[in-house]
């Protein structure tokens, strides 16, 4: 989920038009072409304790279209292998604004999950090779910083093109789309269109950026387009190879969204209650959307616990098997339900002790924000640092969010 710099009734929107794919350097180039100042971007990247590179940008013409090519010039051409923990520590120990840290870390976490799934290991054992290199860190953190400078609230993305052939990597030749790229796209069920091009159009870095930060994938949404940016790619497929981004605003109401889910229920009256805490953790880890326990009275007035699990359709079988494995139940009730939900977003507010994330739901009409709540973990940490009661930290975060959310 994308963490926005701020929130207002006027939403700043970006649409990634990936007609020729997306990579980290194409993303940076498009942001610079759309108006991000190179020196301001360099200033934010300077908050990282990362040496050995220079970020440059140049205007280019490809097939009659003009755009910006971003280049990361390395002092040392030797790729640096890093673990996820190394990269997260680099970001976490920086002076980057909180939304940039959150979004950059989220992209790397998603990429680590994909690499771990492809190579059959854990995220803590993944060695980033190409992605651990300095230029890829600049691409990802730089994109997050550019979105921050643009004040973006919502991100949308087009369907992605899939090239064919092979790509050289630290693991040797790999088929295209690269396995990590496919894992990322599958995780978000991204619509993909095949094309007869023997190049890598969507890189793992580009896929990680949009699958982590984009709200949805599909056709161009309704908004007022104000700027267009073109970020040049490094290959020549025979046509203008750009990532195109569209920037604009919308005062339209945020709409509700709907989806199907599976409800799994069972009543358990003969199990050690100490097991239920572990069961809930395992269910969430396995993909449950929600888990709840309700005390009920069964036949012969016997006290029991009703287990209710809300599952995405593709996780229902896994969760069903887990319930049978971890509990004493002999049967389950499965019901297909239709969910109607308000949109959910995350913003941040600044206090004298640090940043606090605020989860909120934009208005579904042209009224005011009705639902928002400071993040408990952030408030808890600041309460311990400041010595204030946690209720006072909550109050200050709420006041700051209301002030930040006013138009203008």
N, C-alpha and C positions, 0 to 999 in steps of 0.2 A: 504494500500500500504506500502511495506517495505521500510524504509529509510536506505540506505546503508551508511557505514562509508566513503567510497571513491569510485571512479570510475576509470577504466582504460580500455584499449582495451582488456586486459586479464581479463575475468570475472571469479570471484570465485563463485562457484555454490555449493549449498547443496540440496540434494534430501532426503526427509523424506520417507523411505520405511516402511509404517505402516502396515505390514502384520499381526501384533498382536495388532494393535491399537496405541494410543498415549495418554499420560498423561503428566502433568507438570514435575514430577520427572523422567519419562522415557526420556523426552527431555533433561533435565539437565544431566542425566547419559550418554546419547549418546554423547553429546558435550564433556564431560570430557573424555570419552573413545576415542574420535577422536583426542584428543591432547590439549584441553583447559586446562591450568594449574589451579589447584584448588586454589592456593594462589592468582593468578591474578584475578580469578572470585570472591573470597572472598573480595579482595581489592576493586573491583567495587561495590559489594553489600554493602560494608562498607560506601559508599557515601550516602546510605539511612539512615534516622533517624529511624531505626527499630531495636529494641532490643528483647531479649528473645528467641534467636534461635542459633543453631550451624549447619553449613552445613558440612556434612561428605560424603565421597565417599569410596566405597570398591569394589574390584574385586570379581565377583561371576561367578559360572559356572552353567548354566541351560541347561540340556539335551545335554551336550557335547559342548555347545558354551560358550565362555568366554565374559564377558562384565563388565560394571560398574553400580553399583547401587548407586544413589544419595539419601541421606537421610537428611531431615531437622529435627533436634532434637530440640524440644520445651522445654523451661524452664517452661512454663505454658501451660498445655494441654487444657485449656478452649478456645474454638474457639472465635474469636473476630468478632462481627458483625460491618461492616463498610458500609458507603454509598460510591457511586462512587466518590463524591467530596472529601471524606477523602483520598481515595487512590490516586487520581490525585494530590492532594495537597502534599502528601507524596513524590510522584515522582517529581513533579515540583519544590519543594523546595530543592531537593537534588543537589549534585555536580556531578551527573552522566553526561557523555557526551550526547550531544543533540540527536544523533540517538537512544541511549538507552531509553531516556525519551520519544521520539516520538513513538517508537515501543511499549514500555510497555503501555503507555497511550492508544494507539490505540487498543491494545488487550483488555484492561479493558473496553474501551468504547463499543466495539463490544459485549463483554460479557454482559454488562449492558443492551444494546438494546435487546439482546436475552431474558434475564431474564424479562425485562419489558413486552415484547410481550407475554411471557408464562403466566405471572401472571396478565396481564391486567392492568398495571400501567405505570407510566413514569419512565425514567431512573434515575431521581433525587430522586425518592421514593424507588428505589430498595435497599433492605438490602442484602448485601453480607454476607453470613454465612460461609460456607466452603471456598468459594472463597475469603472472606475477611480475612481469617485466615493468620497468619504470613507465614506458609509454602507455601501457594498458591501464595502470593506476591513474595516470594523468587523464586518460580518456574518460574513465568512469567518474572519478571525483570531479573532473572538469565539467562533465555534463551535468552532474548534480549541482555544481556551483553556478553554471549558466542558468539552469532552471530557477535557482534561488534569485539570481540577479534580475531575471525577467519577471519575478513575482508570480509564477505560474500556480494556479489552483487545481487545474484538472488536465490530465493527459489522456489523449486518445491516439489510436494507432490503426493504420490500414492493415488489411491482410498482407502476409509476407510472401515474397517470391522464393522459390526453392530452386537453386541451381543444381547442377549435376557434375559428376567427375570425381576428382580426388583433391585432397589438400595435404600438404606436408606439415607435420607437427612434431613435437618432441617425442611422440609415440610412433613416429613413422608415417606412412601414408594412411589416410583415413578417407572413407567415402563421404561425399557431399549429399545433403547437408551434413555437417559434422555431427557425430553422435551427441556431444554435449548440447549443440544447438537444438537438435530434435528433442532431447529430453526437456529442455526449457520450454519449447513450444508446446509439447504434449502436456506439461504441467499446467499451462493456462488454457489448453484447448484452442490454440491460436489458429484461425483460418489460414490455410496455406494454398498457394496456387503454383503448380508446377510450370517450369519454363525451360526451353531448349537452349540453355546457356551453360557452357562448361567452365563456370567460375563460381567461387564462393560469394554469394550475394549477401547472405546473412551470417555474420560471424558470431561466435559464442558471446563475445563482449556486447555486440549490438543486440543480440537476442536477450541477454541478461538485463540490459537496460530497459527495454520496452516490456518484457514479461514481468519485471518487478514493479515498474513505476506506472505503467498505463492502466487507466481505469477500465478500458474495454478495447476490443478490436473490431473493426467494421468500417462501413462507409463514413464519409465525412459527416460529422454531426452539425446541427444547426447553431451557428454563432456568427458574429460579425468579424470577418477577416480584416485585419489591420496591417499585417506584415507577412512577407514570405521570405524564407531563407533557403539557400541551396548549399549543401555540404558535399564537396567533391570526393568521389571514391578514387582508389589507386589503380584500378584496372580499366581497360578499354573494351567493353562488350560490344562496341559498334554503334552505340547511341549515347546521349548525354547521361553519364553515370553520376547521378546526384541523389542524395537524400533530400527530400523537400519537406520543410516544416511550414505550417501555417499557424500564425499567431493571431489571437483576437480576443474578444470579450463577449460575454453573454449576460443579459439580465433576465433571461428566461427562467422560469421555475424549474427546479430540479424535479425530475419525475421519479415515481416509484418504479421499482423493478421487481420482476417475478421469476421464480424458478421452482422446479419440482424437487422434492426431497422424500426420503424414506424415514418413517417413524418406526422404531423398534421398541417394543414394550414387553415386559414380563414381570410377574410378581414372585418375589423370593422370600420364603419364610423359614428356611432351614440352613442359613449360612452365617458364619462368624461375621459380625458387623465390622471387624477390623479389616476385612478384605475389601470393603467397598471403596475406601480411599485409593488403594492401589488400582482397583478396577477403573475408576474414573480417569486416573492418569493414563492408563494404557489405552483407553478408548479415545481420549483426545489425541494421543500420540499416533493412533492408527487412522485418524482423519475425521472423528466425530465433530459435527458442528456444535452440538450442545449435549450435555449429559445432566440428568437430574434424578434425585431420589425423593420419593413421596411416601410417607408412612400410610399404610392402609390396613384395614381389618379384613381378614379372609374368612373362609368357612370355619365354623366352630369358634368364631371370634378370635382367631389366631392373629397376632400382630405380624406384619410383613412389610417389605419395602418394594415399592413399584419402581423398577428401573425404566427410564425413558431415555432413548438415544435418538437424536436427530442426525441423519446421515445424508451426505450427497449420494445420488443413485449409484455412482461407480464405486463407492466404499461400503455399500450395504452388506455385501457378501463377506468381506473381511471382518466387519464389525460383528456380524451375526456369528461367525465362527469363533471370534474372540470371546463373546458372551458365553457361548456354550463351553468354551475351554476354561474360562476363569470363574464360572459360577456353577451353582448346583441346579440351575433351572433345566427343565426338560422340554420347554417349548417357548416360542416367541410369537408375538403378534406383529406383523409387518403391514403398514399402511402407507400408501402413496399420498402425500400431502402437497398442497400448493402453497408456496410461501410468497407473501407480498411484503416488500421491505422498503424502508426509506433508504436513500443513499447515505453512505457513511464515509467520512473523511477524517484526516488528522491534521491539525495545525500545531503551532508552538507559540507560547508566550514567554517573554523574558522577565525574570525577576532579578533582584539584586544578588540572589544566591545561585542563579542559573536558570536554564530553560525548563519549561514544563510543557509536555505534550497535552493537547486537549483533543479528545475525540468528539466529533460533532456530526450532526445531520443537517445539511442545508435545507432551507425552507422548500416545501413542495408546492407552495403557492408564492405569491409576492409579499408574503408577510415577513416576520422576523424569524430568526433562528429559535427553534423551540427546544431542541435537544442538544445538550453538550455536557461533557464531564471531563474534568482534569484526570490525567493518568495517575492512578494510585501510587505506582512505584516511584514516579518522579516526585510526587508530593511527600511520600514517606522519606525519601533521601534528603530532600530540602528541609523537612521538619527536623531531622537529626542534625543536619549541618547548622541550621539557624537557631535551633532551640525553641522555635515557635510551636504551638499546638498544631497538629495536622489540620484541624478544622480551619485555622487561620490561614494556612498555606492554601488550602482549597479556596477559601474566600478570596484571597488576593489573586489567585489564578483565574477565578471566574470574573472578577472585576476587570482584569487585564484583557481577558478574551472578549468580553462585551465591548470594551473600548476599542479593541483592535478590529472588531467585526462591523463597526459603524461605517456606512458608506463614506468614501473620500478619505 
